[in-house]
Amino acid sequence: MDVCFVSRGKLGEFYEHAYEKADVILFGFQAIGEVSYERELRGETTYFEEIARLSKQTSSIVVCGCTTDAKGHKRKSAVVAENGRILGVSDMLNVIDGEVGSGANLRIYDTKIGKIGVIVAEDLYFADAISALALCGAEYVLCVYGEAEGIEGVLCRSSAFYYGLSIVFCGIGYSLVAEPSGELIFSTPCSPCTARVENPREYHLVETRRRGFYKPPKKEY
């Protein structure tokens, strides 16, 4: 799939730029800032509508990071849209030092290009999140992030290698792609920019031996 990374600027500004056609348009947390569910429902803001409209106009899957506010309960989130409609909102599950609230579950989105798993911000630090997405059939994992701190490339590379998935990352001012070999195949501060992400679909038989799980011998009848 082709991914367009938008790691700088607001969502509305993206319309003003010429861009290559992409299967996925991935925005960092700078794109729309904070979204109030209550104000969205009352029609006072139209952030979700703009995301859905962009997905329709570009025929792309649009994933956009933001902070969501549900009557004072704030979470780091990613909004996912395809073909002019919102597929869902993924929340960050693992909150460090109580900066915001935590979400409830992981989500995999069944899209025209396959099953996409989404992780939000510091969930990248917790390997079990990507492990769960891989076990549940995700073909790619997209990560929306805030300000990169330097460790993100290492985490993406190791997770891609461990779980056999391409990890696609977009933070504020920095984007990257890590493939299942553990190699960083794309890394740039430029925005917007496009990269090709492959899905090798490679499988291996892994066997282990361990103690326990005793089973009594079968009885003869």
C-alpha positions in Angstrom: 0.0 0.0 0.0 1.0 3.6 -0.5 1.0 5.8 2.6 0.9 9.6 2.6 2.4 10.9 5.9 1.3 14.3 7.2 3.4 15.1 10.2 3.2 18.9 10.0 0.3 21.4 9.6 -3.5 21.2 10.2 -6.0 19.0 8.5 -7.5 21.9 6.6 -4.2 22.9 5.2 -3.7 19.5 3.6 -6.4 20.4 1.0 -4.2 23.2 -0.3 -1.3 20.9 -1.1 -0.8 18.8 -4.2 -0.2 15.2 -3.1 0.3 11.8 -4.7 -2.6 9.4 -4.6 -2.3 7.1 -1.6 -4.1 4.2 -0.1 -3.7 5.6 3.4 -3.3 9.3 4.6 -1.8 9.3 8.1 -1.9 12.4 10.3 0.0 13.0 13.5 -1.5 14.6 16.6 -1.0 18.2 15.3 -3.7 17.9 12.6 -6.9 18.7 14.6 -5.9 19.1 18.3 -8.7 18.4 20.7 -12.2 17.2 19.7 -15.2 17.4 22.0 -17.7 14.6 21.3 -20.5 16.8 22.7 -19.7 19.8 20.5 -19.4 17.5 17.4 -22.8 16.0 18.1 -24.3 19.5 18.4 -22.7 20.6 15.2 -20.5 23.3 16.7 -17.4 21.6 15.3 -17.0 19.4 12.2 -13.6 17.7 12.7 -15.0 14.2 12.1 -17.0 15.3 9.1 -13.8 16.9 7.6 -11.9 13.6 8.1 -14.7 11.6 6.5 -15.0 14.1 3.6 -11.2 13.9 2.9 -11.4 10.1 2.8 -14.2 10.4 0.2 -12.5 13.0 -1.9 -9.2 11.2 -2.0 -10.5 7.6 -2.1 -8.1 6.9 0.7 -8.3 5.6 4.3 -7.7 8.5 6.6 -6.2 8.1 10.1 -5.9 11.2 12.2 -4.5 11.6 15.7 -6.3 13.8 18.2 -7.3 14.3 21.9 -10.9 13.4 22.4 -13.0 14.9 25.2 -16.1 12.9 26.4 -17.7 15.2 29.0 -14.3 16.0 30.6 -12.8 12.5 30.2 -9.9 13.1 27.8 -8.1 10.4 25.8 -5.4 10.3 23.2 -7.2 8.8 20.1 -7.0 8.1 16.4 -10.0 8.6 14.1 -10.3 6.2 11.1 -12.4 7.0 8.0 -12.9 5.3 4.7 -15.1 6.1 1.7 -16.8 9.1 3.4 -17.7 7.5 6.7 -16.1 7.1 10.1 -15.1 3.5 10.7 -14.3 4.2 14.4 -12.1 5.8 17.0 -9.2 4.0 18.7 -8.0 5.2 22.1 -4.7 4.8 23.8 -4.9 2.0 26.4 -1.7 2.5 28.5 -1.5 5.8 30.2 1.8 6.8 31.8 1.6 9.0 34.9 -2.1 10.0 34.4 -1.6 12.5 31.6 -5.0 11.6 30.1 -7.6 8.8 30.6 -7.2 5.3 29.1 -9.3 3.6 26.5 -11.1 0.3 26.7 -9.9 -1.9 23.8 -7.8 -2.4 20.7 -9.4 -2.3 17.2 -8.7 -3.8 13.8 -10.4 -2.1 10.8 -11.4 -4.2 7.9 -10.7 -2.0 4.9 -10.4 -2.2 1.1 -6.7 -2.8 1.4 -6.9 -5.4 4.2 -7.1 -5.5 8.0 -5.4 -2.5 9.6 -4.5 -2.4 13.3 -4.2 1.0 15.0 -2.2 1.9 18.1 -2.2 5.3 19.7 0.8 7.2 21.1 2.6 5.5 24.0 0.8 2.2 23.4 3.9 1.7 21.1 5.9 1.2 24.4 3.8 -1.9 25.3 4.6 -4.9 23.1 1.4 -6.8 24.1 -0.7 -4.2 22.1 1.0 -5.0 18.8 1.2 -8.7 19.7 -2.6 -8.8 20.2 -3.2 -7.0 16.9 -1.0 -9.5 15.1 -2.7 -12.5 16.7 -6.1 -11.1 15.7 -5.1 -10.9 12.0 -3.9 -7.4 11.4 -1.9 -7.1 8.2 -0.4 -3.7 8.9 -0.1 -1.6 12.1 -0.4 2.2 12.0 0.8 4.3 14.9 -0.2 8.0 15.4 2.1 9.8 17.8 2.9 13.1 19.3 6.4 14.5 19.7 9.0 11.8 18.9 11.7 11.3 21.6 14.2 9.2 19.7 13.3 5.7 20.9 10.4 5.2 18.5 12.4 3.9 15.6 13.9 1.2 17.8 10.5 0.2 19.1 9.0 0.1 15.6 11.8 -2.0 14.3 11.8 -4.5 17.1 8.0 -4.9 17.0 8.0 -5.3 13.2 10.6 -8.1 13.6 8.9 -9.9 16.5 5.4 -9.9 15.1 6.0 -10.1 11.3 4.1 -6.8 10.5 5.1 -3.6 8.9 4.9 -0.8 11.5 3.9 2.6 10.0 4.5 5.6 12.3 3.5 9.2 12.0 4.4 11.7 14.8 4.7 15.4 14.9 7.5 16.3 12.5 8.7 12.8 11.9 7.5 9.7 10.0 8.9 6.2 9.5 8.2 2.7 8.2 9.7 -0.5 9.7 9.3 -3.8 7.9 9.3 -7.4 9.3 13.0 -7.8 8.6 13.6 -5.3 11.4 14.9 -2.7 8.9 13.9 0.9 8.8 13.0 1.3 5.2 11.7 4.9 5.4 12.4 7.8 7.7 11.9 11.5 7.2 11.0 14.9 8.8 9.4 16.0 5.5 5.6 16.5 5.2 3.6 15.6 3.3 5.5 12.7 1.8 4.6 9.2 0.4 6.1 5.8 1.0 5.4 2.3 -0.3 4.7 -0.3 2.4 4.8 -4.0 1.5 3.0 -6.9 3.3 5.3 -9.9 2.8 2.8 -12.4 4.3 5.6 -14.7 5.4 4.9 -17.6 7.8 7.2 -20.0 9.6 6.6 -23.1 11.8 7.9 -22.4 15.3 8.2 -25.3 17.8 9.0 -25.2 21.5 9.4 -27.8 24.3 8.5 -27.1 27.9 7.6 -29.0 31.1 4.1 -29.6 32.2 0.8 -30.0 30.5 0.8 -33.7 31.5 -1.7 -35.9 29.7 -2.4 -39.4 31.1 -1.8 -42.3 28.6 -4.8 -43.3 26.5 -6.7 -46.3 27.8 -7.2 -49.3 25.6 -10.8 -50.5 25.3 
